[in-house]
């Protein structure tokens, strides 16, 4: 009987999910202080937990989270520039 194949899941880079990046940035842009911190922690958990549950190695989960964070930061900067200019 053939052995079942193991498959490495391919994760679409979270930082390239533009709608999620923009939505997070827009929500963060409206928040300050503790509310922003709580929102951000929950958002990161919503990214990291499913990846970890799918068996993605911890270092890759961390890379995905940091890439998402960078993308959201760039979007926040773009929102700030748009509001000035």
Buried (B, 14 or more C-beta within 10 A) or exposed (E): EEEEEEEEEEEEEBBEBEEBBBBBBEBBBEEEEEEBEEBBEEBBEEBBEEBEEEEBEEEEBEBBBEBBBEBBEEBBEEBEEEEEE
